[in-house]
């Protein structure tokens, strides 16, 4: 797939210069009344990122604005069903976890997700918010106990034009920038972004499931990249099984 590496980072460079702009705020919705469209809630171990292996309650939101070629959760594209925030909090309490993963779909499509994360934080729960990287993450930056996991889409996803480069300079220590790498073209794209990025977020290279993970690790070693090469642990444990 063709791309121009000279222009990969043009938008991101401009975003760095704009990072002091005030964060956009979402309209407040009373949490007791707010409804979130949900595909599923389940209890498992975190399979991705720095909290890999940690027992977690997963809340998968409905709908996505992207259509990645290798997406493994196409069932999340549907409308789901409406759930109140108190009912979701009860599910988390039932699973007795200190960590929640808010994933999708695309959680940032629903402004009520901010209310949900705020309520989880009030209960002392840390939430990993997984986003495809095309929407503004700033409403989540002031919430305590939030880890942002932000994708940078590579060419094999066919969604690289949707990357919101303005998100990257906003990320903090403990946040994650994730590249899902399917081939050598993806790797070169990701490497160029990594070479330009100087922020504090953890950089993760994750092979597309079913591709040769060792090959990706060899590329990283050969180029001395300071990134983490990580697999999807839940798929290693159980395969591609929904709700795990």
N, C-alpha and C positions, 0 to 999 in steps of 0.2 A: 504494500500500500504506500503510495507516494506521500511525502510530506517535505516541507522545507525546513531543515533544522535551524536555519538562520533566523526564522521568524517564530520559532516555538515559544520563545520567551519574551517577545515584544510586548504583549499585553501585560505580562507579569511585571516587567520592568517599570511600566507605567503605574501599575498598581502599588508598587513599593513607594513611589513618590506621593501617592494619595492616601497612605495608611493613617494619617492623622485626622482624616475626616470623621465627624461624629457618627457613631453607629446608628443605623436605622432601627427604630423601635416599632414593635408590632402592637396593635391595639389590644388592650387588656380585655380578656373574657373571664367572667366569674368562673373559677374552676369547678364549682359544684354543678354548674349548668353546662360546661363545655363538653362536647362530644367529639371523640376522636374515631376516625375510621380505621378499623383494625382488621388484619388478616388472621393473625394468630398470636397467642401468648403461650410460651412454653419454657420449661426448666431444663437447662443443659449446662455444658461447660463452654466457656468462650473459646472459639476456634481460631480467632484472628487477633493480631495486634499485641501490644505489650501485656495485656491481661490474659493471654492464652492459657488455658487450663483452669481458670478461675470459675467456680460455680456461679451461674448467672441466670437471671430471669430475662428472657427475650420478649420484647414487644415489637411485633412486626406491623408497621402501618401499611395502609392500602395506597395504591396508585404510585406511579413513577412517571416523571417527565422525560426520562431517557429510555433508550432501547439498545443497550449494549449487545453486541453480537454474541457474546459468550455468557450472557446473564443466566444464572442458575436459580433464579427465583421469579420466573415469569408469572407464576400464579399470584404474585403480589400486585400485578397490574390492575386487577379488578377493583370494584368499589368496596369490598369488605363489608363489615357491619359496624354500626355506630356503638361505641362503648363510652360510658361516662368515666371521668377520671377517678372518682371514688371506687368504681368497680375494678379498674385496673390496679389501683393501689391495694385492693384486697387480694388480688391475684399474687402480687409481689409479696405481700405479707404471708400468704399461704405457702409460698415456696421458700420462705425464710432465707433469702439471699441479701447480701450487702451490696450487690452490683446488679445493675440493669443495663441491657443493651437495647437501645431504641434504634431500630433498623427498618428496612423497607423491602421493596418500594423506596420511596423518598420521604423520610419524616419531615423534612423542612417544607414540604408542600402545605402542611397543615399548621396554621398558627397556634392551634391548641396544643401542639407538641411542646411549646415553650412552657405553658401552664403545667403540663404533666411533669416535665423535668424539674420545674420549680417545686412542685409538691413532693417529688421524690427526694430532692435535696433537703427539704425541710425535715424529712424523716431520717436524715443521715445516710442516705443511699447515694452511691456514686453511679452516674449514668454515662455510658459510652454512647454518644450520638454518632451513628454512621450515616454519612451523606455522600451522594455521588459527585459532589464538588461543583455543581452548576448553579447553586443557589447561595444566597447571602447567609453566612454563619454568624454575623455580628449579634443577633438577638440572644445568642447563647453564651456570649463571652463574659457577661457579668454574673452569670449564675454559678454559685459554688458547686463543687463536687461534680463537675462536668468535664469529660474528656471528649474532644472532637476528633473523629477519624474521617479525614477528608480525602476523597479520591482525586487523583489526577488521571484522567482517562487517556490511554495510549491509543495509537492508530488502529490496532486490531479491534478495539471496541466499536469503532466507527462513530464515536461520540466525542472525539478530542476537540472538536470545534466548540463544545459546550463548556469547556473548563472555565471556571470563574477564577482567574488569576488573582483578583483582588482579595480572595480569602487567605492566600498563603502568608502574606506578611502579618496577618492578624493572629496567627496561631502561636500558642504559648508552649513553654516546657510541659511535657506530658501529653500534648496533643500529637496526632499522627497524620502524616501524609502517606497515602498508600498508592502504589503503582501496581496494577495487575498486568503482568507481562506475558504476552503470548508468543512472541518471536523476537528475532534479532532487531527488527525495525522498532518494535516497542521498547526494547532495551536501550537502543541508541537515543530514542526520544526521551525516555526517563532519565538516562544519564546526563543529557544536556540540561534538563531541569534541575537535577541534583547539583550539578556543577555551579549553577547560578544561584541556588538557594543558600542563604546564609543564616536562616532563622533557627530557632531552638527546637522545633518539632522533630519527633522521631520519624525517620524515613524508612519505609517498608517496601520491599520488592516482593510481590507474591505471584508465583507462576499461575497462569490459567490452569485450572484443574484438568489433568489428563495430558499436559505437556511435560517435557523433561525438566524436572526441578533442578537436577544436578548441573545441567547445562547452564541455567541461569546463575547458579552459585559460582560456577567456573568463570563466567563473564565478570561477575562482581569482583572476584579475587584477582583476576588478571588486570583489572582497571583500578584496583585499590580504592573502591568506593566505600565510604563509611555509611552503609545502609544495613538494614537487617533483612536477610532472606528468610521468609517465613511461609510455611505451608498452612493449609486450612485443616487444623487439627481435628475438627469434628468429622471431616470427610475421611481422614486417615482412620479414625476410630470406628465409624459406622457406615462409610460410603455416602452417596448422595441420597440421604433420607430426610424427608420433610419433618420439621419439628425436632431435629437433633442438632 
